[in-house]
Every structure is written in structure tokens, then in C-alpha cells.
Amino acid sequence: MARKRKGDGQTALVTGASYGIGLDLAECFAKDGYNLILTARSAEALKKEADRLAAQYKIAATPIALDLGAHGGGTKLAQEIAAKGLNVDVLVNNAGYGIAGAMDGSKADEQLGMVDLNVRALLELTQIYWPSMLKNKRGGVLNVASTAAFQPGPLMATYYASKAFVLSFSEALWKEAEGTGVHVSCLCPGPTTSKFRERAGTGKTRLSNAGAPMPSMAVAKQGYRGFQKNTRVVITGLRNRLLAGATAYLPRTTLLGIVKNLQSPK
């Protein structure tokens, strides 16, 4: 008889799963036997990765192409999942984006879009699936934030603020779920090798010279292990943990100056 895997009989919904940390997190769950529901905007990329993961790890993988940033996107996704007769045991809220630059001169639709995807969609999906997790006393929520969550971010203000929400929300849910069997973890990566840097434009800032970015699979593995251990907050990499911890001790004006300098163009 084959060894039972940790995720056998459970399904993980992973948002932003077509590349980078989201795809690598999906692979971590698949390797442990979880069936997958993968969502992102790119139908072709999703189907390709879903087929690969299903064949490689002998699990079921269902791709659903959808724009979670659209209002009601989370509800629409949940309706499509229910129509397919699928349940969600673990919710991985990874979808999100950032844009570097000052608020002055920024585009309102891009700034509001960050809030819609990074915050509203995450909250919407959690609200939908949280009650069944508590009822079943298993599964949980893995939210992907950032080391940006630990301080305000001049020249990337909306992104930093959105990730601060994710961190605060996750920690509160972790406490609410204490003793229920439901896990909650917040993954906080620093600079990571992925398409995020290209879209955000952070590769053109001084921050990109502060050290080599971590490979996305290394980030995903740490996040996955942390979720399985019900670790409240997972900060990837020793340097990132030290920097995040230091924010509590620096004078606020000093901290703001450091972040602004790092987010400034090279």
C-alpha cells in the first residue's frame, strides 16, 4: 500500500498560480498529495502548469482563469469552484502586485487595483471559505505578504500599506483559529526572483542592489513548511528577518528615510 501523503483527500486553492511564488507553492502542496485549484488571469499558462503538476504528482489539478482584481472576482471564483463540485480545504492567497513610484503622477486605477487584488480579493475569499475550515477543523489559510508589511513605504506607499493589512489580518486570524485545528500563516518574502520585480519596477531602484534576490522555490518551501507547522509569520532569509526585526527599534523618521532611499531610482 502506498504511503498516505499529508494532503491526501484535501484541496488547496492557490491564487496567482501561473508563475513565481504562487506556482511554486502549488507544487509544494501537490508534492504532499493535495489536489489543486489554480487561478490566475492566463488560461494557457494555468492549463499547462495544472497538467504538469497533475501528471507529476498524481493529483487532480483544476485551472480556472479569472481576474480576481475585478469586483466580485472572489465570489465568481467560488461559484465556479462549487459548480465543478469541488471543495476548498486550504486557501493560498498569493495573487497581488506592486508598482514602484511616488503617489504624485501615479495612475488611480493602478493604485486602486492594488487594493482590490492585494486586500479586497484576499479578504473576500477568506470570508467565503473560513467558516467551512472551522467547521471541519482542518485546512487553513496561507497569505503571502512581504517584508514591506513591517514599515511604511515612501515611493511605493500603496503596496507597502496593502501588505501591512495582509500581515495584521493574518495574525488576527491565527489567534482566532487557535485550538481549532485550522492553520494560518503569513509568508513575508524579501526580494524574490519572479516576474513581480518586472511589473513593479523594483529592479530599477536602489533596493535591487541591497542583495541577491531569493529563488521563488526557496521562498515557497519555507512558506509551505511554516503553514504546516502553523507558524504565525514566516520571514524568508536571515537578512530579511534581521531587517524586519530592526524596524521596531529604529526612530520612525529614520526608518522612513531609509525606505525612501532604497525605493529611489538608482
VEXBA-126966 format. One record per atom (N, C-alpha, C): atom name; x, y, z. Coordinates in steps of 0.001 Angstrom, whole numbers. Layout:
BEGIN
zavex;px;py;pz
CA;X;Y;Z
...
! end
This chain:
BEGIN
zavex;px;py;pz
N;840;-1196;0
CA;0;0;0
C;880;1254;0
N;544;2208;-853
CA;1333;3437;-941
C;1204;4245;349
N;2277;4918;715
CA;2265;5747;1917
C;1285;6893;1745
N;458;7094;2745
CA;-505;8190;2693
C;231;9519;2833
N;-68;10431;1940
CA;569;11743;1979
C;-261;12704;2830
N;384;13711;3362
CA;-249;14644;4293
C;-1500;15289;3717
N;-1482;15577;2424
CA;-2595;16294;1830
C;-3636;15424;1156
N;-3491;14113;1213
CA;-4452;13235;544
C;-5867;13524;1021
N;-6785;13700;66
CA;-8174;13965;406
C;-8492;15428;627
N;-7487;16305;489
CA;-7706;17735;674
C;-7390;18488;-628
N;-7957;19669;-736
CA;-7748;20502;-1922
C;-7261;21879;-1517
N;-6229;22353;-2200
CA;-5689;23692;-1950
C;-6014;24589;-3134
N;-6603;25734;-2855
CA;-6850;26765;-3859
C;-5702;27761;-3803
N;-5002;27943;-4918
CA;-3847;28845;-4975
C;-4130;29946;-5980
N;-4098;31187;-5536
CA;-4315;32317;-6437
C;-2974;32841;-6953
N;-3000;33460;-8123
CA;-1753;33930;-8721
C;-813;32779;-8973
N;-1361;31680;-9530
CA;-632;30407;-9569
C;15;30094;-10902
N;115;31049;-11808
CA;663;30748;-13130
C;2189;30834;-13188
N;2818;31466;-12191
CA;4284;31578;-12181
C;4745;32000;-10788
N;6049;32005;-10580
CA;6655;32551;-9365
C;6272;31828;-8085
N;6161;32591;-7016
CA;5893;32019;-5697
C;4587;31235;-5693
N;3552;31739;-6367
CA;2267;31046;-6382
C;2369;29667;-6996
N;3020;29564;-8143
CA;3189;28271;-8802
C;4046;27340;-7950
N;5093;27872;-7349
CA;5969;27037;-6522
C;5265;26572;-5248
N;4417;27412;-4675
CA;3616;26965;-3534
C;2668;25854;-3951
N;2055;25999;-5125
CA;1168;24952;-5627
C;1920;23630;-5751
N;3157;23701;-6219
CA;3958;22480;-6365
C;4270;21856;-5008
N;4534;22678;-4014
CA;4784;22157;-2663
C;3567;21398;-2137
N;2388;21960;-2343
CA;1167;21292;-1896
C;920;20014;-2696
N;1146;20077;-4009
CA;929;18899;-4848
C;1855;17759;-4455
N;3097;18079;-4159
CA;4078;17061;-3770
C;3630;16322;-2527
N;2868;16986;-1663
CA;2381;16374;-427
C;993;15760;-592
N;500;15696;-1823
CA;-732;14978;-2078
C;-1997;15796;-2164
N;-1902;17103;-1990
CA;-3094;17948;-2098
C;-3553;18030;-3552
N;-4841;17917;-3788
CA;-5393;18300;-5079
C;-5349;19821;-5166
N;-5360;20338;-6382
CA;-5169;21772;-6578
C;-6297;22400;-7385
N;-6596;23629;-7023
CA;-7357;24536;-7882
C;-6441;25729;-8104
N;-6087;25967;-9352
CA;-5154;27045;-9674
C;-5901;28161;-10388
N;-5666;29386;-9956
CA;-6317;30503;-10627
C;-5339;31644;-10884
N;-5534;32284;-12004
CA;-4785;33468;-12435
C;-5504;33949;-13690
N;-4970;34980;-14317
CA;-5651;35508;-15500
C;-5305;34748;-16780
N;-4142;34107;-16826
CA;-3659;33471;-18041
C;-4152;32027;-18155
N;-5148;31787;-19012
CA;-5725;30451;-19159
C;-4707;29451;-19697
N;-3927;29871;-20693
CA;-2969;28950;-21316
C;-1891;28506;-20332
N;-1318;29463;-19600
CA;-269;29130;-18634
C;-821;28254;-17512
N;-2021;28569;-17048
CA;-2631;27783;-15970
C;-2843;26336;-16375
N;-3411;26127;-17571
CA;-3679;24760;-18022
C;-2390;23970;-18164
N;-1366;24614;-18714
CA;-79;23942;-18876
C;479;23484;-17535
N;452;24370;-16540
CA;1017;24033;-15235
C;132;23035;-14486
N;-1179;23168;-14637
CA;-2089;22223;-13982
C;-1870;20812;-14523
N;-1729;20695;-15833
CA;-1487;19386;-16450
C;-156;18806;-15979
N;857;19656;-15897
CA;2182;19183;-15458
C;2147;18675;-14019
N;1552;19461;-13139
CA;1521;19084;-11725
C;671;17840;-11494
N;-442;17733;-12213
CA;-1304;16559;-12068
C;-568;15291;-12472
N;158;15346;-13597
CA;880;14174;-14082
C;2064;13825;-13188
N;2767;14844;-12730
CA;3990;14616;-11956
C;3704;14091;-10560
N;2641;14569;-9930
CA;2393;14226;-8527
C;1146;13375;-8307
N;513;12946;-9390
CA;-648;12061;-9316
C;-1759;12652;-8457
N;-2072;13905;-8746
CA;-3154;14596;-8054
C;-4085;15201;-9096
N;-5230;15696;-8648
CA;-6131;16407;-9546
C;-5803;17892;-9481
N;-5705;18526;-10631
CA;-5391;19954;-10685
C;-6358;20633;-11651
N;-7124;21563;-11135
CA;-8158;22239;-11928
C;-7784;23696;-12149
N;-7576;24114;-13396
CA;-7274;25526;-13671
C;-8556;26321;-13894
N;-8622;27515;-13319
CA;-9752;28417;-13547
C;-9181;29800;-13813
N;-9245;30234;-15065
CA;-8724;31554;-15442
C;-9755;32622;-15098
N;-9288;33637;-14352
CA;-10225;34645;-13844
C;-9443;35831;-13311
N;-10030;37022;-13387
CA;-9403;38234;-12864
C;-9931;38510;-11463
N;-9155;38146;-10457
CA;-9582;38362;-9071
C;-9623;39835;-8706
N;-8922;40670;-9460
CA;-8911;42091;-9167
C;-10228;42776;-9496
N;-11067;42137;-10322
CA;-12380;42699;-10635
C;-13288;42554;-9415
N;-14113;43552;-9167
CA;-15011;43486;-8024
C;-15921;42276;-8163
N;-16019;41507;-7091
CA;-16804;40278;-7117
C;-16047;39098;-7681
N;-14750;39280;-7970
CA;-13940;38203;-8548
C;-13848;36988;-7647
N;-13721;37205;-6351
CA;-13641;36093;-5408
C;-14923;35286;-5372
N;-16052;35987;-5365
CA;-17349;35309;-5352
C;-17559;34524;-6641
N;-17178;35122;-7773
CA;-17305;34434;-9056
C;-16447;33175;-9081
N;-15234;33275;-8550
CA;-14352;32112;-8489
C;-14975;31017;-7626
N;-15485;31385;-6462
CA;-16098;30409;-5559
C;-17297;29734;-6215
N;-18052;30486;-6988
CA;-19209;29914;-7690
C;-18758;28900;-8740
N;-17681;29215;-9451
CA;-17168;28279;-10457
C;-16626;27016;-9792
N;-15982;27175;-8657
CA;-15458;26022;-7920
C;-16607;25134;-7457
N;-17651;25744;-6909
CA;-18812;24975;-6439
C;-19513;24277;-7602
N;-19590;24951;-8750
CA;-20253;24359;-9913
C;-19521;23117;-10416
N;-18230;23045;-10148
CA;-17437;21879;-10528
C;-17488;20787;-9464
N;-18226;21030;-8387
CA;-18351;20047;-7319
C;-17117;19920;-6449
N;-16325;20984;-6377
CA;-15079;20957;-5613
C;-15214;21704;-4291
N;-14439;21278;-3319
CA;-14360;21950;-2023
C;-12964;22524;-1844
N;-12841;23480;-948
CA;-11543;24091;-657
C;-11208;23882;815
N;-10090;23209;1059
CA;-9627;22987;2431
C;-8564;24000;2833
N;-7688;24337;1882
CA;-6608;25300;2136
C;-6702;26412;1098
N;-6664;27642;1576
CA;-6684;28818;705
C;-5313;29473;738
N;-4689;29582;-428
CA;-3391;30246;-545
C;-3611;31552;-1292
N;-3637;32647;-555
CA;-3843;33979;-1132
C;-2496;34558;-1552
N;-2127;34296;-2793
CA;-836;34766;-3288
C;-966;35891;-4305
N;-2089;35985;-5002
CA;-2241;36976;-6069
C;-2031;38391;-5539
N;-1288;39172;-6281
CA;-1039;40551;-5872
C;-14;41189;-6785
N;80;42511;-6709
CA;1107;43199;-7483
C;1477;44513;-6792
N;2589;45072;-7213
CA;3047;46358;-6689
C;3556;47222;-7828
N;3592;48515;-7604
CA;4138;49450;-8587
C;5009;50463;-7855
N;6266;50541;-8251
CA;7186;51485;-7631
C;6950;52886;-8177
N;7127;53871;-7303
CA;6984;55257;-7727
C;6196;56082;-6732
N;6345;57398;-6822
CA;5654;58310;-5905
C;4156;58343;-6201
N;3380;58731;-5207
CA;1942;58863;-5399
C;1636;59949;-6434
N;2377;61057;-6370
CA;2197;62121;-7351
C;2589;61616;-8728
N;1673;61695;-9658
CA;1945;61213;-11003
C;1548;59770;-11228
N;1096;59082;-10171
CA;675;57689;-10331
C;-721;57629;-10940
N;-1091;56470;-11445
CA;-2400;56268;-12059
C;-3377;55722;-11029
N;-4526;56370;-10906
CA;-5502;55985;-9888
C;-5965;54543;-10055
N;-6156;54096;-11299
CA;-6652;52738;-11500
C;-5633;51698;-11049
N;-4343;52004;-11197
CA;-3309;51069;-10744
C;-3214;51036;-9223
N;-3328;52203;-8589
CA;-3275;52260;-7124
C;-4480;51547;-6513
N;-5664;51835;-7032
CA;-6870;51181;-6527
C;-6875;49693;-6868
N;-6280;49351;-8013
CA;-6188;47939;-8392
C;-5362;47134;-7413
N;-4313;47754;-6862
CA;-3513;47077;-5837
C;-4359;46753;-4617
N;-5171;47702;-4198
CA;-6040;47473;-3041
C;-7067;46380;-3358
N;-7626;46430;-4567
CA;-8625;45443;-4963
C;-8068;44024;-4949
N;-6874;43840;-5481
CA;-6300;42498;-5577
C;-5583;42085;-4303
N;-4731;42960;-3777
CA;-3908;42598;-2617
C;-4710;42481;-1333
N;-5795;43248;-1228
CA;-6565;43305;16
C;-7982;42762;-159
N;-8755;43395;-1047
CA;-10173;43052;-1120
C;-10395;41601;-1551
N;-9714;41147;-2597
CA;-9902;39781;-3076
C;-9464;38761;-2029
N;-8372;39048;-1347
CA;-7881;38170;-278
C;-8921;38047;827
N;-9483;39170;1231
CA;-10498;39170;2279
C;-11767;38461;1811
N;-12159;38703;565
CA;-13379;38101;17
C;-13293;36580;27
N;-12178;36031;-449
CA;-12024;34579;-488
C;-11933;33979;910
N;-11234;34671;1803
CA;-11131;34173;3174
C;-12509;34140;3837
N;-13288;35186;3624
CA;-14637;35259;4182
C;-15493;34089;3691
N;-15321;33704;2433
CA;-16111;32617;1858
C;-15748;31265;2448
N;-14450;30982;2583
CA;-14019;29626;2945
C;-13702;29426;4422
N;-13555;30494;5177
CA;-13189;30398;6592
C;-14197;29586;7412
N;-15509;29808;7280
CA;-16464;29058;8109
C;-16371;27539;7944
N;-16192;27066;6709
CA;-16111;25611;6496
C;-14822;25036;7070
N;-13738;25816;7052
CA;-12488;25350;7655
C;-12677;25135;9154
N;-13296;26107;9806
CA;-13532;25986;11249
C;-14475;24827;11553
N;-15491;24650;10725
CA;-16445;23557;10923
C;-15767;22200;10777
N;-14884;22081;9779
CA;-14196;20816;9517
C;-12974;20601;10406
N;-12532;21673;11074
CA;-11384;21615;11988
C;-10116;21130;11283
N;-9930;21625;10055
CA;-8710;21290;9317
C;-8506;22327;8217
N;-7351;22201;7544
CA;-7044;23144;6471
C;-6552;24462;7019
N;-6806;25527;6270
CA;-6376;26830;6748
C;-6075;27803;5632
N;-5421;28898;6007
CA;-5140;29997;5093
C;-3652;30331;5135
N;-3047;30378;3971
CA;-1664;30833;3831
C;-1698;32104;2993
N;-1427;33237;3631
CA;-1421;34526;2943
C;9;34935;2613
N;204;35465;1417
CA;1527;35937;1016
C;1556;37454;1139
N;2347;37943;2073
CA;2534;39383;2264
C;3914;39747;1722
N;4747;40361;2532
CA;6066;40819;2090
C;6766;41417;3304
N;8087;41529;3244
CA;8780;42276;4290
C;8379;43753;4235
N;7755;44179;3148
CA;7206;45538;3057
C;6137;45776;4118
N;5573;44706;4667
CA;4486;44827;5641
C;4937;45427;6968
N;6246;45459;7214
CA;6733;45844;8541
C;7019;47336;8690
N;6835;48125;7626
CA;7073;49563;7704
C;6356;50257;6559
N;6093;51565;6704
CA;5543;52315;5573
C;6564;52382;4436
N;6075;52597;3211
CA;6969;52566;2061
C;6884;53778;1164
N;7564;54869;1523
CA;7614;56006;602
C;8100;55574;-770
N;7469;56057;-1816
CA;7735;55736;-3218
C;7184;54361;-3621
N;6409;53755;-2719
CA;5659;52532;-3038
C;4579;52387;-1966
N;3953;53517;-1662
CA;3113;53637;-467
C;1947;52664;-434
N;1215;52551;-1535
CA;23;51704;-1539
C;383;50238;-1380
N;1421;49795;-2058
CA;1836;48393;-1954
C;2236;48050;-523
N;3080;48862;82
CA;3511;48594;1451
C;2306;48558;2392
N;1390;49510;2233
CA;214;49561;3102
C;-676;48342;2900
N;-803;47885;1655
CA;-1642;46706;1402
C;-1062;45465;2069
N;241;45347;2073
CA;869;44180;2692
C;839;44282;4221
N;822;45492;4751
CA;642;45657;6202
C;-732;45136;6615
N;-1741;45381;5780
CA;-3068;44825;6051
C;-3013;43299;6077
N;-2367;42711;5085
CA;-2310;41253;4995
C;-1662;40661;6239
N;-573;41256;6695
CA;116;40770;7886
C;-772;40890;9124
N;-1354;42048;9331
CA;-2203;42272;10505
C;-3416;41340;10492
N;-4056;41226;9359
CA;-5227;40365;9209
C;-4868;38907;9494
N;-3744;38461;8966
CA;-3322;37070;9144
C;-3042;36754;10604
N;-2338;37650;11280
CA;-2017;37400;12683
C;-3280;37339;13538
N;-4245;38196;13232
CA;-5501;38180;13986
C;-6248;36865;13762
N;-6290;36394;12507
CA;-6961;35127;12217
C;-6255;33959;12881
N;-4932;34010;12918
CA;-4165;32953;13589
C;-4629;32811;15042
N;-4823;33922;15705
CA;-5272;33879;17095
C;-6715;33387;17198
N;-7579;33838;16279
CA;-8972;33395;16296
C;-9078;31887;16087
N;-8151;31323;15301
CA;-8205;29896;14983
C;-7491;29017;16010
N;-6885;29617;16995
CA;-6098;28877;17977
C;-6923;27756;18606
N;-6375;26542;18556
CA;-7038;25393;19163
C;-8104;24738;18313
N;-8329;25235;17079
CA;-9388;24685;16232
C;-8889;23620;15266
N;-7582;23518;15076
CA;-7037;22623;14068
C;-6833;23294;12728
N;-7290;24544;12614
CA;-7125;25321;11377
C;-5831;26129;11471
N;-5012;26049;10429
CA;-3733;26751;10418
C;-3848;28085;9690
N;-3089;29068;10166
CA;-2983;30363;9486
C;-1527;30798;9523
N;-981;31100;8354
CA;396;31594;8273
C;456;32767;7307
N;1360;33684;7597
CA;1610;34804;6703
C;3056;34715;6230
N;3235;34514;4945
CA;4559;34413;4349
C;5027;35804;3927
N;6195;36202;4426
CA;6717;37542;4156
C;8088;37447;3487
N;8114;37344;2168
CA;9396;37293;1460
C;10003;38681;1317
N;11316;38703;1168
CA;12002;39906;725
C;12114;39842;-793
N;13090;40531;-1385
CA;13271;40463;-2836
C;13394;39016;-3322
N;12606;38687;-4342
CA;12500;37307;-4828
C;12607;37296;-6348
N;13223;36258;-6880
CA;13325;36107;-8323
C;11964;35714;-8888
N;11299;36629;-9546
CA;9990;36358;-10143
C;9630;37516;-11075
N;8504;37385;-11754
CA;8042;38447;-12655
C;7526;39658;-11893
N;7331;39515;-10571
CA;6848;40634;-9767
C;7758;41842;-9920
N;9066;41610;-9890
CA;10037;42709;-9968
C;9908;43468;-11279
N;9627;42723;-12361
CA;9477;43363;-13667
C;8255;44272;-13681
N;7131;43759;-13185
CA;5897;44548;-13198
C;5982;45721;-12238
N;6557;45480;-11069
CA;6616;46523;-10048
C;7630;47614;-10391
N;8658;47256;-11132
CA;9715;48216;-11447
C;10741;48344;-10347
N;10749;47395;-9397
CA;11691;47492;-8277
C;13112;47144;-8689
N;13265;46530;-9867
CA;14610;46237;-10348
C;15375;47489;-10740
N;14663;48617;-10853
CA;15298;49884;-11216
C;15580;50759;-9993
N;15333;50235;-8803
CA;15545;51016;-7580
C;16817;50576;-6873
N;17229;51373;-5889
CA;18427;51029;-5117
C;18231;49747;-4309
N;16972;49416;-4030
CA;16686;48192;-3285
C;17235;46965;-3994
N;17254;47003;-5314
CA;17724;45839;-6080
C;19216;45593;-5896
N;19941;46604;-5399
CA;21371;46441;-5151
C;21673;46019;-3721
N;20618;45833;-2910
CA;20814;45546;-1482
C;21157;44083;-1211
N;21144;43252;-2230
CA;21461;41835;-2055
C;20802;41016;-3140
N;21286;39782;-3295
CA;20735;38903;-4323
C;19326;38460;-3935
N;18388;38490;-4885
CA;17044;38018;-4586
C;17026;36513;-4333
N;16098;36055;-3503
CA;15970;34634;-3197
C;15166;33936;-4297
N;15551;32731;-4703
CA;14753;31992;-5689
C;13335;31746;-5163
N;12364;31814;-6052
CA;10971;31703;-5614
C;10656;30343;-4998
N;11279;29267;-5458
CA;11008;27954;-4861
C;11516;27874;-3427
N;12658;28511;-3156
CA;13167;28532;-1781
C;12192;29269;-871
N;11628;30360;-1362
CA;10620;31108;-615
C;9390;30239;-373
N;8928;29571;-1423
CA;7729;28745;-1328
C;7910;27602;-331
N;9053;26961;-358
CA;9301;25841;563
C;9248;26304;2008
N;9827;27458;2298
CA;9780;27976;3666
C;8348;28319;4064
N;7601;28901;3122
CA;6211;29227;3411
C;5367;27997;3642
N;5577;26974;2842
CA;4805;25736;2977
C;5102;25054;4313
N;6386;24953;4654
CA;6746;24335;5943
C;6153;25123;7100
N;6196;26446;6993
CA;5632;27276;8053
C;4137;27058;8200
N;3436;26931;7090
CA;1994;26683;7151
C;1706;25348;7824
N;2436;24317;7470
CA;2195;23005;8060
C;2457;22999;9567
N;3380;23849;10009
CA;3677;23959;11441
C;2804;24987;12145
N;1909;25625;11374
CA;1056;26705;11899
C;1897;27852;12464
N;2973;28170;11775
CA;3816;29296;12168
C;3108;30596;11784
N;2933;31474;12732
CA;2135;32688;12517
C;2696;33556;11393
N;3980;33838;11436
CA;4628;34685;10426
C;5917;34008;9981
N;6100;33898;8671
CA;7307;33299;8101
C;8028;34360;7282
N;9174;34814;7781
CA;10009;35773;7050
C;11158;34987;6434
N;11292;35043;5130
CA;12277;34207;4451
C;13665;34842;4475
N;14645;34065;4908
CA;16034;34524;4884
C;16438;35253;6157
N;17648;34957;6631
CA;18144;35558;7871
C;18246;37071;7759
N;18763;37569;6638
CA;18915;39022;6467
C;17558;39713;6545
N;16555;39135;5900
CA;15226;39727;5931
C;14625;39706;7334
N;14875;38627;8065
CA;14367;38549;9446
C;15014;39609;10330
N;16305;39816;10144
CA;17008;40834;10928
C;16498;42237;10598
N;16319;42510;9301
CA;15850;43833;8885
C;14425;44091;9354
N;13567;43080;9252
CA;12184;43242;9695
C;12129;43478;11204
N;12977;42770;11943
CA;13005;42947;13393
C;13527;44314;13797
N;14448;44855;12991
CA;15051;46139;13324
C;14070;47297;13191
N;13011;47122;12406
CA;12064;48225;12200
C;11377;48666;13486
N;11278;47753;14443
CA;10610;48091;15704
C;11467;48993;16589
N;12753;49071;16310
CA;13673;49799;17189
C;14197;51096;16577
N;14017;51275;15277
CA;14501;52499;14632
C;13501;53636;14826
N;13986;54866;15037
CA;13065;56011;15045
C;12291;56055;13730
N;11024;56410;13801
CA;10164;56328;12615
C;10682;57201;11469
N;11153;58389;11790
CA;11647;59270;10724
C;12897;58685;10060
N;13741;58047;10858
CA;14929;57390;10303
C;14529;56248;9392
N;13579;55443;9854
CA;13106;54308;9068
C;12502;54763;7740
N;11699;55813;7782
CA;11083;56329;6566
C;12146;56812;5574
N;13188;57439;6095
CA;14271;57901;5233
C;15022;56750;4586
N;15239;55688;5339
CA;15944;54527;4802
C;15131;53874;3681
N;13831;53704;3926
CA;12982;53063;2923
C;12888;53924;1662
N;12732;55226;1854
CA;12656;56117;682
C;13941;56046;-142
N;15053;55985;540
CA;16343;55883;-160
C;16424;54592;-969
N;15994;53481;-357
CA;16039;52183;-1022
C;15079;52123;-2209
N;13951;52816;-2105
CA;12955;52776;-3164
C;13226;53826;-4253
N;14255;54626;-4068
CA;14585;55649;-5059
C;15264;55014;-6273
N;15143;55643;-7443
CA;15818;55120;-8642
C;17319;55075;-8430
N;17973;54135;-9109
CA;19428;54006;-8997
C;20125;55254;-9515
! end
